[in-house]
Amino acid sequence: MNDYLVKAVAYQNQIRAYAVNSTATVAEAQRGHAARPTAADALGRSMTAGVILGAMLKGEEKVSVKINGGGPLGTIIVDSNAKGEVRGYVSNPQTEINEVGKAVGMKGLLTVSKDVGLMHPFVGQIPLISGEIAEDYTSYLSRSEQTASAVGVGVLVNSDYTVKAAGGFIIQLMPGADEDVMSMIEERIKVIAPLSSIIAEGSTPEQILEHVLGSENVTVLESMPVQFQCQCSVDRISNAIISLGSEEIQDMIETDGHAEANCHFCNESYYFDTGHLEALKKIAL
């Protein structure tokens, strides 16, 4: 099954809901960095919630999430957009600690930056409350965006470090809705099976919402594909080098005779020999 996300309403339009199967997307991120299980889990949870945040946007809008709790994993960065495209990386993918919360840490911040086409992005920031990712996204939505929300994300990693299942949901109370509805949903979430297990059993995003909300309460509005998508390319890196100016490029040529660049998100490497740098220097003049 290809990764996809669904948007839905529930409880007579009192609830808006999103659910996603992100297994292949998270698996690609894990492979790109040969991430160990805890790093893959933390990154996968962050990307899953992040791609849902992106799906809440429109057109060319995009969102970036930064999580740094002071733990051994370092910083987690996730970028996503309204098209279901997401990318992400973690600073220390080889971290061996077995608990996500301890690996991420909780002495830091979750920062969300939304580019909605205005002169400056909207930036929201909260202190981490657990490092477990779902609780932190819930806190962000409730405190920074003033929207009562429930976030669930899960990743299941095989013994060979490959990703077996990944996915999640975000449930939000609509303005003017009965707050008791959200309380009822939160109680239901406490007793359902672990989300990663539900996905590993083959549940679709629609079925995830049925588990969380009850099949009789859910009306699916639309679906959209989800995929890992990096924006790096030879042209982008070339333009970045050109922006340094001819003098800086000449210094590269004289000092090293070449230039190398590595994309943090997909781990792709780019190599520019002397001839290529000379051509870029002419453009920069």
N, C-alpha and C positions, 0 to 999 in steps of 0.2 A: 504494500500500500504506500503510495506517495504521500509525503507530508502535506497536510492541509489544515486549515483553521475554519471554524464556523462561528458565525455571529447569530445570536438568538435573543429572544425575550421570553419571560416566564412570569407566572403568577399574574395574569391579566395586565401585562406590560408594567408591572411594578419592578421588575428585575431585567437588567440587560446582562447578557452572558456571552462569554467567549471561551472556546476550548480548542486545543490544537494537539495534533500528533506531530512531534518534532524529532522523531527518532533518527531519520536519515540526516537531518540538518545537524543535530548534535554529534552524530557519528562522524560526519565530515570534519567538524571542528576538532574532535578528539584525534582523528587520524593525522590531521595537519600538524599537530604539536606532540604526537605520541604521548598524550596526557595520561597520567596515572589515574586510577579510579576516582579518588576523591576530587582531584582537579577537574576531571571530566564531569563528575556529578555537579560540582559547584558551577562550572561554566555552563553546563547544560540547563540547569535550573534557571540561571540568569538569562540565557538566550531565549528560553521558552517564555518566561514572563516578558522579556523585552520584545519579542516578536508580537505578542498580544498588544503591548502598548503601542507598537507601530501600527497595528491593524485598527486602532482607534482613531488614527489620523486620516487625512484626506490628501488626494493629489500627490504633489511632490514633497509633502511634509515628511520630516524624519525625526527620530529621537535617538539620543545617546545616553547610556547608563554607565555610571562608574561606581564600583563598589570597592572600598578599601577599608577593611576592618582591623588592620594592623597585624593580621595573622601571617603564617608562613606562605600562604598562596600568593600574597602580594595583592596587586590590583586586578580586578576583573573589569573589562571594557566590553560593552555590547552596543552595536549600532543596528537600527532597524528602520523600516519605512512603511508607508501605507500599502505597498505592493506585496508584502509578505516576505521581503528580502531581509536577511539578518546575517550579521557576522559578529564574531567575538573572540576574545583571547584572554588568557590568564597569565600573569607575569611569571609564575613558577609552576609550570604544568607537571613537574616531576615530584611535587610534594607528596609525602607518604602518609601523613596523618590520616586516620581513618574516619574522622568525624568532620562533616562539612562545616559545622558551626565553629569548631576549634581551628580548622584550617583557614577559614575566612577571618575569624576574629570578630569582635564586636566593639572595639575601641576605634571607631572610625565613622565614615559617612557613606550614605547612598545618595548619589547626585544624579538627577535626571535633567537633561537639557533637550528642549523641544524646539526644532526649527520649523516654524509655521509660516515662514515667508515675510516676517517682519524685520525691522532693522536689527533687532537684538533677539536672541533666543529666550524662551521662557526657561528659567532654571529653578528647580525645586531641590531642596536638600534636607535630609533628616539624619539624625544619629542612628546607627544600626542598633537594633534591639536584640538580635540573636545571632546574626551571621548565617542563619539557616536559609536565607534568600526569600522564601515565601512570606514569612512573617515580616520581613523588612520591606518587601514590595507592598504588602497590606498596609503597613504603617505609613509608607510614603503616600499611597493613594488617599488614605483617611486623613492624614495630617496636612500634607502639602496641597493636595487637590480637593480636599474637603468632600470626598466621596466615600461613603460607607462601602467597603469592599471586602471580599474574601478571595485570597489567592492560593492556589494549590499548584505545585510543580513537582515533578518527580523524574528521576533518571535511574535506570537499572543498568549496571555495568557487568559484563561477563567476566569470567575468571581470566580470559586472555586480554582484558582491558577494552575490548570492543563494546560498543553501546548496544544493548539489547532493546531498550525501550526508553522513550522520553516523551513528555507531554505535560499539559497543564491546563488550568482554567483561571479565569478571573470573573467573579460574580460581583455586580454592582447594583446598589439600590438606586432607583430612579428618584428624581426630585418629587416630593410630595407623597411618596409611597409609605406604607405602614412599616415602621421599623421592626415590628414583631416578625415580619416575613424574613428579614435578614437573620434575626436571632434563631428562627426555626431552621434556616439553611445551615447556619454555623453548627447547630447541634447535629444535623444530619451528616455534615462533613466529618465530624468526630468519630462516627461509627462505620463509615464506609471503608472498604479495603484500601491499602496503600495505593496511591495513584499510579506509581510505576508498575505495580502488579496488574492493575486494571488494563493498562496499555499493553503490557506484555502478553496478556490473554487475547489480544487482538481487538480490543474495543476501539471504535471510531471516536472522533471528537463528538459526534452527536450522542453516542452512548455514554461518553464521559459526563456530559451534561445531564443525561437521564439518571446516572448514578447519583449525581450531586443534587439534582433538583426534583427528580421524579419524572418519569416519562410522560405522565399526563399533564405536566405543567410547562413543558418546553415547546416553543415554536421557533424552528430554525428559519432565519431570514435569508442568509446567503453563506457561501463558502468561498475560500480563496486558497490557492497553492502557497506553500511555504518552502523556502529553500535557503541554504547558505549561499550568500552572494557577496564576494569581495569586490571592491571598486579599484583595486590596484591594477596597473598595467604598465607596459613599457612607456607609453605616451605620458602617463601621469608622472612617473619617476623622472622621465626626461624633462618635463616641464618644471619639476621641482629643482632639478640641477640647473636648468637655464635661469631660474629665478635667483640663484646664488650670485650670478654675475660673472662676467668673463675673467676677472682677476682671480676669483675663487676657483673657477674651473681650471685656469692655468696652473694654479698652485697644486691642484689634484694631479695634473699631468706631470708636473715636475717632481712632486713628492712620491707618488705611488705609481704613476703611469696608468692608473685605472681607477674605477669607482665601483663600489658594490652597495647594494641596498637590499634590505630584507623586510618583507611585509609582516607586521606583528600579527595580523589577523589570519592570513592563510599560510604564512611561512614560506611564501614564494620568494626566491632570490633573483636579483637582477644584476647583471654584470655589464659594465661599460668599459671597453678597452680604450686605448689612446685615440684611435681613429674616431671612435664615436664621440669621445669627449671633445676632440678638436671641432667636430661638426656642431656640437652643441654650443661651443664657445663662440662660433661665428654667429649663431643665432642670437646669442646673449649680447653681442657687441652693440 
